[in-house]
Amino acid sequence: MSQFQVKVKSNFNSKSKKIEKGLEVTLLSNETSAPNLMSRGKKEIKNAFKNNFGVEIEDMYISSSYFEIKKLN
């Protein structure tokens, strides 16, 4: 398993919740490379933010414009 840090790069509103720049989660993935923002990785990111902060992020915001992903190990 690999560990990744997913950090919000710019402020946005998703489902009437303000998502602030700098908000970050750490997630574990079976993937060895960074989560793909176009497929299963998108779901992992959404679930991590929902589980940690109780916010639902719409699919259209899960992109490299709004998120920075860094592999930790």
Backbone as CSV, one residue per row, in Angstrom:
resi,resn,N_x,N_y,N_z,CA_x,CA_y,CA_z,C_x,C_y,C_z
1,MET,0.832,-1.186,0.000,0.000,0.000,0.000,0.874,1.246,0.000
2,SER,0.390,2.244,-0.682,1.084,3.526,-0.734,0.267,4.585,-0.009
3,GLN,0.965,5.570,0.520,0.325,6.648,1.255,0.494,7.948,0.459
4,PHE,-0.612,8.711,0.342,-0.603,9.948,-0.420,-1.192,11.087,0.396
5,GLN,-0.669,12.272,0.169,-1.221,13.484,0.758,-1.969,14.204,-0.362
6,VAL,-3.240,14.527,-0.103,-4.060,15.237,-1.074,-4.413,16.579,-0.451
7,LYS,-4.010,17.662,-1.108,-4.154,19.004,-0.551,-4.924,19.904,-1.519
8,VAL,-5.838,20.701,-0.964,-6.609,21.646,-1.767,-5.705,22.828,-2.158
9,LYS,-5.653,23.134,-3.472,-4.795,24.201,-3.982,-5.486,25.563,-4.018
10,SER,-6.810,25.588,-4.170,-7.534,26.865,-4.216,-8.934,26.689,-3.653
11,ASN,-9.493,27.755,-3.112,-10.823,27.717,-2.515,-11.893,27.420,-3.565
12,PHE,-12.946,26.687,-3.159,-14.114,26.472,-4.015,-15.293,26.063,-3.132
13,ASN,-16.493,26.152,-3.679,-17.706,25.731,-2.981,-18.213,24.456,-3.633
14,SER,-18.534,23.468,-2.814,-19.065,22.208,-3.304,-20.243,21.814,-2.439
15,LYS,-21.413,21.701,-3.064,-22.647,21.339,-2.356,-22.866,22.239,-1.148
16,SER,-22.765,23.532,-1.389,-23.006,24.584,-0.382,-22.006,24.593,0.773
17,LYS,-20.885,23.915,0.620,-19.827,23.923,1.635,-18.599,24.580,1.035
18,LYS,-17.961,25.457,1.818,-16.737,26.102,1.341,-15.551,25.200,1.644
19,ILE,-14.795,24.886,0.624,-13.593,24.073,0.754,-12.416,25.040,0.682
20,GLU,-11.629,25.095,1.746,-10.561,26.078,1.872,-9.216,25.561,1.351
21,LYS,-8.472,26.455,0.757,-7.100,26.169,0.327,-6.288,25.696,1.534
22,GLY,-5.500,24.647,1.352,-4.655,24.132,2.430,-5.251,22.935,3.157
23,LEU,-6.571,22.714,3.002,-7.207,21.549,3.625,-6.594,20.293,3.015
24,GLU,-6.217,19.333,3.846,-5.553,18.143,3.301,-5.970,16.875,4.026
25,VAL,-5.858,15.777,3.311,-6.097,14.455,3.868,-4.949,13.555,3.461
26,THR,-4.759,12.508,4.217,-3.805,11.463,3.870,-4.621,10.228,3.554
27,LEU,-4.327,9.598,2.450,-5.074,8.390,2.106,-4.134,7.260,1.746
28,LEU,-4.618,6.053,1.993,-3.892,4.844,1.627,-4.514,4.279,0.365
29,SER,-3.688,3.800,-0.528,-4.181,3.260,-1.786,-3.392,2.013,-2.155
30,ASN,-4.058,1.117,-2.839,-3.376,-0.073,-3.350,-2.523,0.271,-4.562
31,GLU,-2.757,1.437,-5.139,-2.002,1.892,-6.297,-0.595,2.321,-5.867
32,THR,0.370,2.146,-6.736,1.735,2.571,-6.421,2.012,3.982,-6.903
33,SER,1.184,4.472,-7.840,1.338,5.849,-8.309,0.184,6.691,-7.768
34,ALA,0.285,7.997,-7.916,-0.728,8.912,-7.380,-2.115,8.552,-7.901
35,PRO,-3.138,8.742,-7.067,-4.507,8.438,-7.513,-4.849,9.184,-8.792
36,ASN,-5.441,8.477,-9.706,-5.837,9.044,-10.988,-7.063,9.933,-10.760
37,LEU,-6.993,11.179,-11.169,-8.089,12.111,-10.957,-9.261,11.876,-11.909
38,MET,-9.154,10.908,-12.787,-10.218,10.661,-13.756,-10.992,9.374,-13.497
39,SER,-10.600,8.547,-12.544,-11.281,7.267,-12.369,-11.411,6.897,-10.902
40,ARG,-10.913,5.725,-10.541,-11.042,5.209,-9.181,-10.396,6.124,-8.152
41,GLY,-9.338,6.787,-8.514,-8.673,7.717,-7.608,-9.593,8.847,-7.174
42,LYS,-10.474,9.265,-8.080,-11.436,10.320,-7.771,-12.334,9.881,-6.621
43,LYS,-12.763,8.642,-6.651,-13.633,8.105,-5.589,-12.873,8.024,-4.260
44,GLU,-11.607,7.615,-4.300,-10.792,7.549,-3.088,-10.649,8.929,-2.448
45,ILE,-10.436,9.941,-3.266,-10.285,11.308,-2.765,-11.598,11.797,-2.165
46,LYS,-12.701,11.578,-2.875,-14.015,11.986,-2.360,-14.298,11.332,-1.014
47,ASN,-14.040,10.038,-0.913,-14.300,9.311,0.330,-13.410,9.805,1.472
48,ALA,-12.163,10.106,1.182,-11.244,10.578,2.219,-11.713,11.909,2.804
49,PHE,-12.142,12.841,1.963,-12.621,14.128,2.458,-13.951,13.981,3.198
50,LYS,-14.797,13.095,2.714,-16.080,12.874,3.397,-15.850,12.241,4.769
51,ASN,-14.981,11.246,4.855,-14.719,10.564,6.125,-14.001,11.452,7.135
52,ASN,-13.080,12.296,6.669,-12.295,13.137,7.575,-12.995,14.432,7.973
53,PHE,-13.723,15.041,7.023,-14.283,16.367,7.280,-15.797,16.446,7.107
54,GLY,-16.411,15.382,6.628,-17.855,15.387,6.440,-18.324,16.235,5.272
55,VAL,-17.452,16.506,4.322,-17.829,17.298,3.148,-17.848,16.412,1.905
56,GLU,-18.853,16.651,1.072,-18.942,15.930,-0.192,-18.423,16.831,-1.291
57,ILE,-17.472,16.333,-2.024,-16.877,17.111,-3.107,-17.421,16.591,-4.433
58,GLU,-17.935,17.521,-5.225,-18.490,17.151,-6.520,-17.374,16.739,-7.475
59,ASP,-17.685,15.803,-8.353,-16.701,15.269,-9.299,-16.004,16.352,-10.113
60,MET,-16.746,17.386,-10.485,-16.148,18.413,-11.356,-15.001,19.165,-10.696
61,TYR,-14.903,19.116,-9.361,-13.828,19.810,-8.660,-12.596,18.933,-8.433
62,ILE,-12.725,17.654,-8.641,-11.581,16.773,-8.402,-10.719,16.755,-9.664
63,SER,-9.783,17.710,-9.671,-8.887,17.876,-10.819,-7.584,18.489,-10.330
64,SER,-6.617,18.507,-11.191,-5.321,19.086,-10.824,-5.413,20.597,-10.630
65,SER,-6.497,21.220,-11.066,-6.690,22.656,-10.842,-6.975,22.949,-9.370
66,TYR,-7.597,21.996,-8.687,-8.007,22.209,-7.298,-7.222,21.390,-6.273
67,PHE,-6.582,20.306,-6.719,-5.906,19.420,-5.780,-4.459,19.153,-6.180
68,GLU,-3.617,19.013,-5.167,-2.226,18.628,-5.349,-2.051,17.289,-4.640
69,ILE,-1.450,16.336,-5.317,-1.269,14.996,-4.745,0.223,14.709,-4.655
70,LYS,0.640,14.265,-3.462,2.054,13.952,-3.240,2.155,12.580,-2.596
71,LYS,3.038,11.740,-3.117,3.277,10.427,-2.543,4.176,10.579,-1.323
72,LEU,3.787,9.948,-0.205,4.536,10.087,1.040,5.538,8.956,1.274
73,ASN,5.291,7.781,0.718,6.240,6.677,0.922,6.456,5.892,-0.359
